[in-house]
């Protein structure tokens, strides 16, 4: 019978895990701390270990290390209520089979257990222990605790130590370059260069020269030889952003480098050997691009060894408060100022927005809001008009810091103006006053516009 060890200091969670696993026919032993688990690591009697990460005396990472050293054939699944990038990356990086967040889905847990046991069986047949990762740099810039992001963290941790070419797909602004950097930073190439290239920003001829370099006199203006970015990235990682926008000539040349491991500068006669790991990204549907003939199928297979899918922000709205805090802290560090706070009404509006520009759009919105906020609290009126969309603001959000009547008038006028896209005629109509009265009120507030007012008509 398959034997399992459950390490969990929460009695309710421990009993639930045991009930699920025993109900599936497993022989389950349970302990309430990591210390007795560490003592049993060398026994070799467990087929699977499930351990909480944070426990009072000895935590899950110590349990993981003990089993990795003394019983490397035993897969370890870590469970925690603190789902985040650091925990996931550290767990997988230290060799955990998987990382599950509380509250866990029972069917997903069963599937994870089944996969872990299958991995153990295949590894035993192959005569090797399940592969585990090593220590590496943490990924500080990727934020979020939602399940889609945890899936990204785990995949990044698994693929980073390998040499596999990775394709990161997702909408613009989802953080594809951050994932590429995370893969590089956790790979054996971390001490070598990470070189990003935006394939959309350059014409095909300029992109060719940038990637492969050129010989002196290769074309008009080439007064000296230039080293290409493939050479610059030698030993490290080359990140080709928006590779789906690359033309057919460049696609053929990239394929040749991947096949042969060498490149030739523009106008050059000697081939140059390069050792570069390629990570690519696109917001296009490359399957459709291949079917239409706009993207080479053979190159697609070469770059799509492992696919990391970045979820759009609308599919992980629960991460918005985490991202907001991250961006506010980042602004405070950069500008040497106290961290701003966000009113509950403003945070609710941020959560309701569809975010077509994803995380990049959210960061820009927070930058703007912090910059124009009158105090150190971001109010709905500080957000871009497209975020709150003219939504009515509860009176509490206007008076939560007990402003003077003059300040209240100033805030309300700013809110209505923003709702009207800056159109003073419409704002005056909405306020029930004529435009001259509105202009005088704006002048009193010190926010008079220097712009042309013809757009108001």
Buried (B, 14 or more C-beta within 10 A) or exposed (E): EBEBBBBBBBEEBBEBBBEBBEEEEBEBBBBBBBBBBBEBBEEEEBBBBBBBBBBEEBBBBBBBBBBBEBBBBBBBBBBBBEBBBEBBBBBBBBBBBBBBBEEBEEEEBBEBBEBBBEBBEEBEEEEEBBEBBEEBBBBEBBBBBBBBBBBBBBBBBBBBBBEBBBBBBBBEBBBBBBBBBBBBBBBBBBEBBBBBBBBEEBEBEEBBBBBBBBBEEBEEEBEEBBEBBBBBBBEBBBBBBBBBBBBEEBBEBBBBBBEEEEBBBBBBEEEBEBEBBBBBBBBBEBEEBBEEEBBBEEBBEBBBBBEBEBBBBEBBBEBBEBBBBBBBEBBBEEEEEEEBBBBEBBBBBBEBBBBEBBBBBBBBBBBBBBEEBBEEBBBBBBBBBBBBEEEEBBEEBBEBEEBEEEBEBBBBBBBBBBBBEBBBBBBBBBBEBEBEEBBEBBEEBEEEEEEEEEEBE
